[in-house]
Amino acid sequence: MPPGSTRHPPANLGWLRAGRLATHSPMPPPRPLTKTLPLRWVVVAIVVFIAAYTFLRLHFGKRGKPFEPYHDLGERAAAHRVAGLGYESVPVELERPAEILPASRFSPAVGEIGSALGGLPSELDGALAANPALPASITGVAAPREISADGTYALQFCCAQPDYRTHLDGVVLLRRGAQIFLLPDFPKLSGQLLARSKETAAVARFPVRNFAPGRYTVTLCGRLNSKTWQFTIR
């Protein structure tokens, strides 16, 4: 110790240590363990949600075919071209009977069914959005020779295809004046599907309420041959 200095007793540091300990907050109590749902209830909840969503989507969703801009514009352009040629499109209802119906179902029957060249009318070739896939040949027709102006004209036709890879999908009817053209459409089946027979019999019906009374000529078109006949609207 240097001369003239005074010796002090060592300071009591207990209070400092106690103060430091007092400034620390107590440890929080441990959190209780949260209980998780069993896996089966999670699966049930997902299934219920999917079922509810599917029901609401189907019940309140927009019905009808989806909007296809390019296809729809093409259809409209084709309709304008066909109308510009003087043709009117008429809806046709198609039925596929289990077996060929007797000709008496279409009485009074047409007396004579003539033959004509096959193919589309020349002015319609390229005018439609897509040419119907005509059957190879028309093998038979049964049709009435007259009908009342407020009735529905019904005819039966039979046609043949060279193989089993096509099916009758519909009939296009175009009318210009007193000329009526029926165009059966036989698109190819998808994948490995095959038709049951090369021969097809169908009944086509169309309304005549918008037709003026008089005599009409019908041509049922095939690729190799067509059938033609006349009937009268009273």
Residue, then its C-alpha position, 0 to 999 in steps of 0.5 A: m500500500p502506498p504511504g499516506s493511503t487509507r485502507h478500506p474494507p472490501a465492498n459488500l457485493g451481495w446486493l449487486r448480485a441480488g439486484r441482478l437476479a431480481t431484474h430477470s423475469p420468472m420463467p413462463p409456465p410450460r404451454p399445454l400440448t395442443k391436441t391434433l385431430p385424428l387423421r381419419w377426421v381430416v380425411v372425412a373433412i376433405v371428402v365432405f368439402i369435395a362433395a359439397y363443392t362438386f354439388l354446388r358446381l354442377h347445380f349452379g354452374k353454367r350449363g351448355k357447351p363451352f364458348e369456342p370463339y374460332h369454331d363459333l365464328g366459323e359456324r356463323a360465317a358458314a351460315h351467312r354463306v349458305a344463306g347468301l346462296g338462298y338456302e335455309s337450314v331446318p332442324v331434323e329429329l333423328e331416330r334409330p329404330a331397332e329394326i326397319l319399320p314397315a313401309s305402311r308406317f309412311s303411307p300414303a307412300v311415295g309411288e316412285i323413288g328415283s336415283a341421282l348422282g352422289g355428292l353434295p350439290s356443287e354450290l354447297d361444296g365448300a360453303l359449309a363450315a365442314n362438309p358432312a361425311l356422307p354415307a357411301s350409298i343410299t340403299g332404300v327410302a320409305a316416305p309419304r307422298e303428302i302431308s298437311a301444312d301443320g304436320t311433321y314430315a317423317l321418312q325412313f332411309c337405309c344406307a351402307q358404309p364400306d367398313y365399321r368405323t363410322h356412325l350416323d351422327g345427324v342429318v343436315l337439311l337445307r332448303r332452297g325454294a321447293q328443293i330440299f337436300l338431306l345430308p346424313d353425317f357419318p363421322k369416324l368413331s374414335g379410338q378402337l370403337l366399331a359400329r355394329s353393322k355396315e347397314t344403317a336404318a334411321v327415321a328423320r323428321f322435320p317440321v313443314r309449318n314454315f313451308a308454303p303449300g305446294r310440291y317439293t323435291v327431296t334429295l337424300c345425298g350419298r357419296l356414290n349415289s343419292k335418292t330423290w322423290q317428291f311430296t306435296i304439302r296440302 
